[in-house]
Amino acid sequence: MNLIAKNFLGAVFFGTLVTAQAQLAWEQQQIELRPKAGDTEAVANFKYENKGSKPVRINNVRSSCGCTVASLKKNEVAPGEKGEVTATFKIGGRTGVQQKTVTVETDDAAQPVTNLVLKAVIEPAVVLQPVMVYWESGEAPKPKTITLKANKDVSITKVDVGSSAPEFTTRVEKGSAPGEFTISVQPKDTSRGVNATLTIKSDLPQPVYASARVTPPAASTAR
């Protein structure tokens, strides 16, 4: 067999191999979601299509953390078949930008591993201002206030506050605007240092937290 014939057969073989090679094509490999304030989860659907000429098997899908669950309806994807991997992110008390990765492992020799990214931009359900109130040692133990304002997409009708330290008492009053509350915090005395976490519960499934503190007396300087 001459060199030209060998090159021709090699090209045909290579072309056949490439044509037969399975390939999973993804519509998007990164999805950005903006769940409403108060939502408990964010769901991204990563759609794919087998554009190759032989089946592709999805061997495994796994997420980067326990707060995200990845699932699919079937593992075998026939040529021309479409499907999707669903990533469900449990929001919990998280806010801000959250980025989670779902890793898809297949028997596709061209791309055995694909990383899918779910990006969630989460607005806080409520805003506290300030998040901490404090008194200097010896300061008059007068009440100080924390204002709670609900996000425009959230409905709050009741608020309860508990203190981790009995040295602080709290009182809640409704504000002038819907979804607004004033939390009054007062120490029993300011003669010694004490810290407390304020647990603020409402209609929402997740509580929010603030802090109260009396600074300890300054250490005396021996002469």
N, C-alpha and C positions, 0 to 999 in steps of 0.2 A: 504493500500500500504506500502510495507516494505521500509527500508532505502535505500537498493541497487537500487530499482526501482525508488525511488524519485531522487536519485543522477544521475541515467542514464537519466531520462527525463529532469532533469535540465541541464545536459551537452548537450543534443540534442538541447534544446531550446536556450542555450547560443551560441552554434555553429551555429545555424541557424541565430541568431541575428547578429553575427559577419560577417557571409557570406553575409547577405543581406545589410550590412552597406555600404553606398556609400563612395567612396574615390577618391578625385581628386589628381592624381600624377603629379608632375611638373618635366619636363626634367631638368630645371635649375631654381633656385630661385635667382641667382645673375648673371648678365651679364655685362662684362666689354667691353666698346667700345673705340676705338681710332679714332675719326673723324679727317679728314684732316683739316689742317689750312684753314680757310675760309669757311668751311661748316656751314650752318645755323641751322642744326638740327642733332640729333643722335636718331636712332630708334632701340629699342630692342623688340624682339618677344619672349615672355615667353610661351613655349608650354606646354600643359597639356593633360592628358588622364584620362577618368573616368574608373578606374579599379575595381569599385564596381559593384553591381548587380542591382542597382536602379538609377534613374536619379538624377543628382545634379543640383541644381539651383544656379547660380551666382547672388546674390542679388544686389551687388554693387562693383564697382571698383573706387578707388579714389587715387589721387597722393598727395605727400607731399608738393607740391608747384604749383603755377600757371604757371611756366615755363614748366611743364610736363603734357601732356595729355594722359590719359589711355583710351583705348577703346577695345571692343570685338565685334564679329559679332553676337553672340547669347548668351542668358542667360541659356537656358536649355541644359544640356549635358547628352545624353543618355549613358547607360552602353557600354563601349568599344569605345565610341566616343572620337575623338581628337579635339583640338582647340588651340587657343592662345590668350593671352592678349598682345596688342601692346602698348608700352610706347614710346611716342614721346617727346623728350627733346629739347626745343628751346634754342640754345646756346647763341644767342645774343652776348654780348661782354665778356662773361665768358671765363676764361682760367684756366689751372691747373686741379686738380682732383675735379670733381663734382659728388656727390652721391645723387640720388633721390629714394624715396621709393613709390611703388604702393601697396596699400592695397586691397586685394580681399576678399570679404565677401560672404560666401555661406551658404547653409542649411545643409552642411555636418557636422553632429554632432561630428565626430572624429576630424575635423580640420575646424572650422567655419571661421577662419581668417588666411590668408596667406600674409606675407609681401614679396614682390618682390623688388629687388634692382637693379637699373640701375646705373652703375658706368662709367662715361665718363672721359677719360684723354685727355685734350684739349691743344694742342700746340698753342701758340699765333701766329696770322697771321703775325704780324710784331713785331720787337724788336726795342725799342728806347734806345739810349745810348748817354748821360745820360737822365733821365726823368725830370731833373730839372737843369736849369742854373740860376746862381745868381751873383750879384755884391755887393760888400761892399759899404757902404755909402761913397761918394766922390771918388770912383774908376773911372778911365777913362771909359766912356761909349762906349767901343769897343764891336763889335759883338762877340758872342759866338755861338758855333754850337751844334746841336743835330743831330745825325746820325740815319736814319731810314733804317732798313734792312728787306726786306720781307722774309718770310719763303720760303723754296725751293719749296713748293707745291702751292705757291701763285704768281699770276702775277699782278704787279702794274706798271702802265704806267704814272700815274699823281698823284701829291700830292699838296694839298692846305692847307694853315695854316691861322687860324684866332686867334687873341688875344682878350681876354676879357677886356683888358685895353689898351687904345690908347697910353699910354706911351711907349709901345713896338712896334717895327716894325719887320716884318719877311720877309725872302726871301728864296725861295726853288731852289736848283740846283740838277741836276741828278748827282749821284756818278759814279765811274768808273766801278762798277759791276751792272749787271741787278738787278732791284728791290731795288737799293740802292739810297738814297737821302740824301742831306745835307740841314739842316734847319738852317739858320742863324737868330739869335735873337739879337736885339740891343735896349737898353733903350735910350730914348731921353736925359735923364740926370739922375744923381745918387745923386742928392741933397736931395731927400726925399724917404722914403720907399714906395714901391708899389709892389703888387702881381698880377699875371695874370695867367689865365688858357689858354693854347694853344690848340686849337681844330684842330686836324690833320685829314683831310679827303682825301680819295683816291678812287680807284676803288672798294674797299671793302664796303659792306653795313653798317658797323659799324665804326665810327671814333675812334681814339685813342687820348690820352691826355698827355700833358706834362705841366710843370710849369716854370714860369720865375719870378724872385724876385730881388728887390733891398732892401737890409736891411736898416732899418731906422737908422738915426744918433744916436750915443750913447748919452744918457741923461747926461747933464752936472751936475757936483757935486758941490753944493753950499758950499762955505767956511764960 
